[in-house]
Amino acid sequence: MFLKTQINIKLYYLLNCFAITISKSAVAPPAWADPKLNPCATQPRGWQLLYWPPDGQCYKIYQIGYPCPEGMELTPTAISSNSSLKHIMAECKCPPKTAEYPDDNRCYKLFTNGPCGKGQYFAPDKNIELAKHNRRWGKCKSLDNCQNSNELFWPQDNKCYLYLSQGPCPKGQLLTIGPDDISTCKCNHKREMRKYWSNGNGCYEHFTKGPCKENGHLFLPNQSCGCHSLLPHYYNETRMCYEIGTIGPCNAGEQFLLDYNKKSATCQCKKGHIRYEKDLNCYRPYTQGPCNHGYILINKTTCIEQPCKKGYLYFPINKSCYRIGSRGPCKKNHIVSFDFRTRPSIDGISYNGVCGCSQLGDNHECLERKETICNSNNNMVLFNNQCFKIYSQSPCPSGAWLVIQRQSKASDFLPHEGVCECMPGYKETILNNSEKEEIKCNGPTVALAEFLNRQSRTVSNFQI
């Protein structure tokens, strides 16, 4: 069914392209529609046919299977001579999103287990010579291990994402473990996913906008859309709830982030931004920001004239300019580079210089320590030496969620520790056993239950 759909899409595209060639003489028809290049073009609907040399017959373009081997499709290929196009004929290649495995010359879907062993996935092989019929080739690669056991490796971009988060998945699906331990995007109402199921509308993370259509409502752990003033996502000025970590009700340069002292989210400057005292807006330093043309912002009160000439970047540590690509003030095997954390289209052009790895340097000396997701993301906390999303239920008992544990000022730059705490409206009971103290969260109050789920009027109907 998948292959048939692919063929229909391609034929629809070709049909539209051919229609355009009729209505707009400036657009040339596809080469295989020329009878001089493709003998099959003289037949009815010949622009959809390709000549197959082994038997001298015409076959439909992009069809799967015969005369090609099973799983391959018929595609046009150009034969040229003396820099001019001689003729067009058919060639068998793997369909899109698949690649050919050299060991058996069969096509397998990329980023699946394919022909590979356990713990491996089938990936594009860019090392095989492109001259080899210009085909797509694949090879078996080992799955990487994520630093955090609560994350899954996504082979399409070689990154790790939190289990049961949207991650790289399309809206309505969450990241989970698929066949052969390869991560996949999925949605159903079975097992662990049932808590994230939205009555046929897809699967969503809790306390995100999810399937909710009403402004200021979030997808709650009881699979309903709602908002309540007891939630840290609640914003008093608008009386609405917003996702933590998004722009929410905030201005440009700000994010709706948790205030650890207030235990609620407020509008704060994005990471790497500062609040300018004269207009109280947030800007990235060493960009023009609120300053006049030819000036840059260096702190929350001061604009200075752009100190560096073209091709040079500014290093605040010694208030000097260095040429891009030079060693400058950087250590061995590092060079002066742009600050790629700045997005010019949003933040403006940055004149801040940073030390980046030199391609000529020794890889072992040049590798820079990467921050863990708990260090770099204000929405993450450590719990039992693992990283979890703030206000997720994942590691906590039913009726509880993960909140920030109070820390001293000295630990402000360390990953925040999380503790399980009963959700708003739940009554906490302390359970003592021989090993450790545990909490039990009894059902929410009727008032909160009615607000979070208007169709539920009893405590028994509000389950998390």
C-alpha positions as CSV (number, residue, x, y, z in Angstrom):
1,M,0.0,0.0,0.0
2,F,2.9,2.4,0.9
3,L,4.6,1.7,-2.4
4,K,1.4,2.2,-4.4
5,T,0.8,5.5,-2.7
6,Q,4.3,6.6,-3.6
7,I,3.7,5.8,-7.2
8,N,0.4,7.7,-7.3
9,I,2.0,10.8,-5.8
10,K,4.8,10.8,-8.3
11,L,2.4,10.3,-11.2
12,Y,0.2,13.1,-9.9
13,Y,3.3,15.4,-9.7
14,L,4.4,14.4,-13.2
15,L,0.9,15.0,-14.6
16,N,0.8,18.5,-13.0
17,C,4.3,19.3,-14.4
18,F,3.2,18.2,-17.9
19,A,0.1,20.4,-17.6
20,I,2.2,23.3,-16.8
21,T,4.3,22.7,-19.9
22,I,1.2,23.0,-22.0
23,S,0.0,26.2,-20.3
24,K,3.4,27.8,-20.0
25,S,5.6,27.5,-23.0
26,A,8.6,28.7,-21.0
27,V,8.7,25.5,-19.0
28,A,10.2,22.5,-20.8
29,P,8.5,19.1,-20.7
30,P,10.4,16.2,-19.0
31,A,13.2,14.8,-21.2
32,W,11.5,11.3,-21.4
33,A,8.5,13.0,-23.1
34,D,10.7,13.6,-26.2
35,P,10.3,10.8,-28.8
36,K,13.8,11.4,-30.0
37,L,15.2,10.5,-26.6
38,N,12.5,7.9,-25.4
39,P,11.0,5.6,-28.0
40,C,8.0,5.0,-25.7
41,A,7.0,8.7,-25.9
42,T,5.1,8.1,-29.2
43,Q,2.6,5.8,-27.5
44,P,-0.6,7.0,-25.8
45,R,0.3,8.7,-22.5
46,G,3.8,8.0,-23.5
47,W,5.2,10.6,-21.1
48,Q,4.4,8.1,-18.4
49,L,6.4,5.3,-20.1
50,L,10.0,4.3,-20.1
51,Y,12.0,2.1,-22.5
52,W,13.4,-1.1,-21.0
53,P,16.4,-2.2,-23.2
54,P,16.5,-5.9,-22.0
55,D,13.2,-6.8,-23.7
56,G,12.5,-3.6,-25.8
57,Q,9.2,-3.0,-24.0
58,C,7.7,0.1,-22.4
59,Y,6.8,0.2,-18.8
60,K,5.1,2.7,-16.5
61,I,7.5,5.1,-14.8
62,Y,8.1,4.6,-11.1
63,Q,6.3,1.3,-10.9
64,I,7.5,-1.1,-8.3
65,G,8.6,-4.6,-9.2
66,Y,8.7,-6.2,-12.6
67,P,10.7,-5.6,-14.8
68,C,12.8,-4.5,-11.8
69,P,13.7,-6.8,-8.9
70,E,11.3,-7.0,-6.0
71,G,11.2,-3.8,-4.0
72,M,12.8,-1.6,-6.7
73,E,11.2,1.0,-8.9
74,L,11.6,2.0,-12.5
75,T,13.2,5.4,-12.8
76,P,14.5,7.4,-15.8
77,T,18.2,7.7,-16.4
78,A,20.0,9.8,-19.0
79,I,22.6,8.5,-21.4
80,S,24.8,11.2,-22.8
81,S,27.6,11.4,-25.4
82,N,30.0,14.3,-26.1
83,S,28.2,16.5,-23.6
84,S,24.8,16.1,-25.3
85,L,21.8,14.0,-24.2
86,K,21.7,10.9,-26.4
87,H,18.6,9.0,-25.1
88,I,16.5,8.2,-22.0
89,M,16.0,4.7,-20.7
90,A,14.8,3.0,-17.5
91,E,16.9,2.0,-14.6
92,C,16.0,0.1,-11.4
93,K,16.6,2.0,-8.1
94,C,15.4,1.9,-4.5
95,P,12.3,4.0,-3.8
96,P,12.6,7.1,-1.6
97,K,13.3,6.5,2.1
98,T,15.0,3.3,1.3
99,A,18.5,2.3,0.2
100,E,20.3,-0.7,-1.4
101,Y,22.3,-3.1,0.8
102,P,25.5,-4.1,-1.1
103,D,25.5,-7.6,0.4
104,D,22.3,-8.7,-1.2
105,N,21.4,-5.8,-3.6
106,R,18.0,-5.5,-2.0
107,C,16.2,-2.3,-0.8
108,Y,15.5,-1.8,2.8
109,K,13.8,1.1,4.6
110,L,16.3,3.5,6.2
111,F,16.6,3.9,10.0
112,T,15.0,0.6,10.7
113,N,16.6,-2.7,11.5
114,G,16.5,-3.8,7.9
115,P,19.1,-6.4,7.1
116,C,21.1,-5.6,10.2
117,G,21.7,-7.5,13.5
118,K,20.3,-6.7,16.9
119,G,21.4,-3.4,18.3
120,Q,21.9,-2.0,14.8
121,Y,20.0,0.1,12.3
122,F,20.2,0.6,8.5
123,A,21.7,4.0,7.6
124,P,22.7,5.9,4.4
125,D,26.2,5.1,3.3
126,K,27.8,8.2,1.9
127,N,31.2,6.6,1.4
128,I,30.3,4.4,-1.5
129,E,31.2,6.1,-4.8
130,L,28.4,8.2,-6.2
131,A,29.5,7.1,-9.7
132,K,28.2,3.7,-9.0
133,H,24.9,4.3,-10.9
134,N,24.1,7.2,-8.6
135,R,22.2,4.8,-6.4
136,R,21.3,5.2,-2.7
137,W,23.4,2.7,-0.7
138,G,23.0,1.8,3.0
139,K,25.0,0.1,5.7
140,C,24.5,-1.2,9.2
141,K,25.4,1.0,12.1
142,S,25.3,0.4,15.8
143,L,22.8,2.3,18.0
144,D,24.4,4.9,20.2
145,N,23.8,4.8,23.9
146,C,22.3,7.9,25.4
147,Q,24.0,9.4,28.5
148,N,20.6,9.5,30.3
149,S,18.7,6.2,30.7
150,N,15.5,8.2,30.3
151,E,16.4,9.2,26.8
152,L,16.1,7.3,23.4
153,F,18.6,7.6,20.5
154,W,17.0,8.9,17.3
155,P,19.2,7.7,14.4
156,Q,17.9,10.2,11.8
157,D,19.8,13.1,13.5
158,N,22.0,11.1,15.9
159,K,20.5,12.9,18.9
160,C,18.9,11.7,22.1
161,Y,15.4,12.7,23.2
162,L,13.3,12.1,26.3
163,Y,11.3,9.0,26.3
164,L,7.5,9.7,25.7
165,S,8.2,13.3,24.7
166,Q,7.3,14.7,21.3
167,G,11.0,15.1,20.5
168,P,11.5,14.7,16.7
169,C,8.0,13.3,16.2
170,P,5.1,14.9,14.3
171,K,2.3,16.5,16.3
172,G,0.1,13.8,17.9
173,Q,2.9,11.2,18.3
174,L,5.4,10.6,21.0
175,L,8.8,8.9,21.0
176,T,8.9,5.4,22.2
177,I,10.8,2.1,21.7
178,G,9.9,0.3,18.5
179,P,10.8,-3.1,17.1
180,D,14.4,-4.3,17.6
181,D,14.9,-1.6,20.2
182,I,15.0,1.2,17.6
183,S,13.1,4.3,18.6
184,T,9.9,5.2,16.7
185,C,7.1,7.8,16.7
186,K,3.9,6.2,17.8
187,C,0.5,6.8,19.4
188,N,-2.0,4.4,20.9
189,H,-4.0,3.9,24.1
190,K,-2.1,0.9,25.3
191,R,0.4,0.4,28.2
192,E,2.4,3.5,29.1
193,M,0.9,5.6,26.3
194,R,-2.6,5.4,27.6
195,K,-1.9,8.3,30.0
196,Y,-1.0,10.5,27.0
197,W,-3.9,9.5,24.8
198,S,-6.4,12.1,23.8
199,N,-9.6,10.2,22.8
200,G,-8.5,9.6,19.2
201,N,-6.9,13.0,18.7
202,G,-3.4,11.8,19.2
203,C,-0.9,11.5,22.0
204,Y,0.6,14.5,23.8
205,E,2.9,15.4,26.7
206,H,1.1,16.5,29.8
207,F,1.0,20.3,30.6
208,T,1.6,21.2,26.9
209,K,-0.9,22.8,24.5
210,G,-1.4,19.3,23.0
211,P,-4.9,18.9,21.4
212,C,-6.4,21.8,23.3
213,K,-8.1,24.4,21.2
214,E,-9.1,26.9,23.8
215,N,-6.5,29.6,24.5
216,G,-4.8,29.2,27.9
217,H,-5.7,25.5,28.3
218,L,-3.2,22.7,28.7
219,F,-3.4,18.9,28.2
220,L,-3.7,17.5,31.8
221,P,-2.8,14.1,33.2
222,N,-6.5,13.1,33.3
223,Q,-6.6,13.4,29.5
224,S,-8.6,16.6,29.5
225,C,-7.9,20.3,28.6
226,G,-8.0,22.8,31.4
227,C,-6.2,25.3,33.6
228,H,-6.1,26.2,37.3
229,S,-4.6,28.9,39.4
230,L,-2.8,26.3,41.6
231,L,-0.7,25.1,38.6
232,P,2.7,26.7,38.2
233,H,1.8,27.2,34.5
234,Y,-0.8,29.8,35.5
235,Y,-0.2,33.4,34.7
236,N,-2.1,35.9,36.9
237,E,-2.3,38.8,34.5
238,T,-4.1,36.8,31.8
239,R,-5.7,34.1,34.0
240,M,-4.5,31.5,31.6
241,C,-2.0,28.6,31.6
242,Y,1.0,28.3,29.3
243,E,3.7,25.7,28.5
244,I,6.8,26.3,30.6
245,G,9.8,26.9,28.3
246,T,7.7,28.6,25.6
247,I,7.3,32.3,24.9
248,G,3.8,32.0,26.5
249,P,2.4,35.5,27.5
250,C,5.9,37.0,27.3
251,N,7.6,39.6,25.0
252,A,10.3,38.9,22.4
253,G,13.6,37.9,24.1
254,E,11.7,36.3,27.0
255,Q,10.6,32.8,28.0
256,F,7.9,31.6,30.4
257,L,10.1,29.9,32.9
258,L,9.8,28.6,36.4
259,D,10.7,31.0,39.2
260,Y,12.1,28.6,41.9
261,N,11.3,31.0,44.7
262,K,7.7,31.7,43.7
263,K,7.1,28.0,42.6
264,S,5.4,29.4,39.5
265,A,6.4,30.5,36.0
266,T,7.2,34.1,35.2
267,C,8.5,35.9,32.1
268,Q,12.3,35.8,32.2
269,C,15.0,36.7,29.8
270,K,16.0,33.9,27.5
271,K,19.3,32.2,28.3
272,G,22.1,34.4,27.0
273,H,20.0,37.6,27.0
274,I,20.0,40.6,29.4
275,R,17.2,43.0,30.5
276,Y,17.9,46.5,29.4
277,E,17.0,48.9,32.2
278,K,15.7,51.7,30.0
279,D,12.9,49.8,28.2
280,L,12.9,46.6,30.4
281,N,13.1,44.4,27.3
282,C,15.5,41.5,26.9
283,Y,18.3,41.5,24.3
284,R,21.3,39.4,23.4
285,P,24.4,41.4,24.4
286,Y,26.9,42.4,21.7
287,T,24.1,42.9,19.2
288,Q,22.6,46.3,18.3
289,G,19.6,45.5,20.5
290,P,18.0,48.8,21.6
291,C,21.1,50.9,20.6
292,N,21.4,53.3,17.8
293,H,22.9,52.3,14.4
294,G,26.6,51.6,14.7
295,Y,26.4,50.8,18.5
296,I,26.1,47.5,20.4
297,L,24.7,46.6,23.8
298,I,27.3,45.4,26.3
299,N,25.4,45.3,29.6
300,K,21.9,46.1,31.0
301,T,22.6,49.8,31.0
302,T,25.3,50.6,28.3
303,C,25.6,50.9,24.6
304,I,29.0,51.4,23.0
305,E,30.2,52.3,19.5
306,Q,30.8,49.1,17.5
307,P,34.5,48.7,18.3
308,C,35.6,46.2,15.6
309,K,36.1,46.8,11.9
310,K,34.8,44.4,9.3
311,G,36.1,40.8,9.6
312,Y,36.9,41.2,13.3
313,L,35.0,40.1,16.4
314,Y,34.9,41.5,19.9
315,F,36.2,39.7,23.0
316,P,34.7,41.3,26.2
317,I,37.3,39.5,28.4
318,N,40.0,41.9,27.3
319,K,37.9,44.4,25.3
320,S,39.8,43.7,22.1
321,C,39.0,42.8,18.5
322,Y,40.5,39.8,16.7
323,R,40.3,38.7,13.0
324,I,37.9,35.8,12.3
325,G,39.8,32.6,11.8
326,S,43.0,33.7,13.6
327,R,44.3,32.2,16.8
328,G,43.5,35.4,18.7
329,P,43.2,34.9,22.5
330,C,42.2,31.3,22.1
331,K,44.1,28.2,23.3
332,K,45.9,25.7,21.1
333,N,43.9,24.3,18.2
334,H,41.2,26.9,18.6
335,I,40.4,29.9,16.4
336,V,38.3,33.0,16.6
337,S,34.7,32.2,15.5
338,F,31.2,33.5,15.4
339,D,28.9,33.0,18.3
340,F,26.5,30.6,16.6
341,R,24.1,30.6,19.5
342,T,22.9,34.0,18.2
343,R,20.2,33.8,15.5
344,P,20.6,36.9,13.3
345,S,17.1,36.9,12.0
346,I,15.8,37.1,15.6
347,D,18.5,38.5,17.8
348,G,20.3,40.7,15.3
349,I,24.0,40.4,14.1
350,S,26.3,39.4,17.0
351,Y,29.8,40.9,17.3
352,N,30.7,38.6,20.1
353,G,33.8,36.5,19.4
354,V,34.1,32.9,20.7
355,C,36.9,30.3,20.5
356,G,35.9,27.4,18.2
357,C,37.7,24.3,17.3
358,S,40.2,24.5,14.4
359,Q,39.8,21.8,11.8
360,L,43.6,21.4,11.7
361,G,43.8,20.8,15.4
362,D,44.0,17.5,17.1
363,N,40.5,16.1,17.7
364,H,41.2,14.9,21.2
365,E,42.6,18.3,22.3
366,C,39.9,20.2,20.5
367,L,36.8,18.5,21.8
368,E,34.9,20.7,24.1
369,R,32.8,19.5,27.0
370,K,29.2,19.5,26.2
371,E,26.6,20.4,28.8
372,T,24.1,17.8,29.7
373,I,20.5,18.4,29.0
374,C,19.9,19.0,32.8
375,N,22.6,21.8,32.8
376,S,21.4,23.5,29.6
377,N,17.6,23.2,30.0
378,N,15.7,25.1,32.7
379,N,12.8,22.6,32.3
380,M,14.8,19.6,33.4
381,V,15.7,18.3,36.9
382,L,17.8,15.4,38.3
383,F,16.0,12.6,40.1
384,N,18.0,9.6,41.2
385,N,20.8,10.7,39.0
386,Q,18.6,10.8,35.9
387,C,17.2,13.7,34.0
388,F,13.4,14.3,33.9
389,K,11.1,17.1,32.7
390,I,9.8,19.4,35.5
391,Y,6.2,18.7,36.5
392,S,6.2,15.2,34.8
393,Q,4.8,12.3,36.7
394,S,7.2,9.8,35.1
395,P,9.4,8.9,38.2
396,C,6.7,9.7,40.8
397,P,3.8,7.7,42.3
398,S,0.2,8.3,41.1
399,G,-1.1,11.7,41.9
400,A,2.4,13.2,42.3
401,W,4.7,15.1,40.0
402,L,8.3,16.2,39.9
403,V,9.1,19.7,41.4
404,I,12.3,21.6,42.2
405,Q,14.0,20.9,45.5
406,R,15.2,24.0,47.2
407,Q,19.0,24.6,46.8
408,S,21.5,26.9,48.2
409,K,22.9,29.9,46.3
410,A,26.2,28.0,45.9
411,S,24.4,25.4,43.8
412,D,22.8,27.8,41.3
413,F,25.0,26.6,38.5
414,L,24.5,22.9,39.1
415,P,21.7,20.8,37.7
416,H,18.5,21.2,39.8
417,E,17.5,18.3,42.0
418,G,13.9,17.2,41.8
419,V,11.6,15.7,44.4
420,C,8.1,14.1,44.1
421,E,5.3,16.2,45.5
422,C,1.6,15.8,45.4
423,M,-0.2,17.7,42.6
424,P,-2.5,20.6,43.5
425,G,-5.7,19.3,45.2
426,Y,-4.1,16.0,46.3
427,K,-3.7,15.2,50.0
428,E,-0.3,13.9,51.0
429,T,0.2,11.0,53.3
430,I,3.6,9.9,54.5
431,L,4.4,6.2,54.4
432,N,7.3,4.8,56.4
433,N,8.8,1.5,55.5
434,S,12.1,-0.2,56.5
435,E,14.1,1.3,53.7
436,K,12.9,4.9,53.1
437,E,10.1,7.4,53.6
438,E,7.5,7.5,50.8
439,I,4.5,9.7,50.0
440,K,1.0,8.7,48.9
441,C,-1.2,11.2,47.2
442,N,-4.9,10.8,47.7
443,G,-7.5,12.0,45.2
444,P,-8.0,15.7,44.5
445,T,-10.6,18.0,45.9
446,V,-14.0,18.1,44.2
447,A,-13.4,21.7,43.2
448,L,-10.2,21.1,41.4
449,A,-11.6,17.9,39.8
450,E,-14.5,19.9,38.4
451,F,-12.3,22.6,37.0
452,L,-9.8,20.2,35.4
453,N,-12.5,17.9,34.0
454,R,-15.9,19.6,33.7
455,Q,-17.6,16.4,32.8
456,S,-16.4,14.7,36.1
457,R,-18.3,15.6,39.2
458,T,-16.9,13.0,41.5
459,V,-13.4,12.3,42.8
460,S,-13.5,8.7,41.5
461,N,-13.7,10.0,37.9
462,F,-10.6,12.1,38.2
463,Q,-7.7,9.7,37.9
464,I,-4.1,10.3,37.0
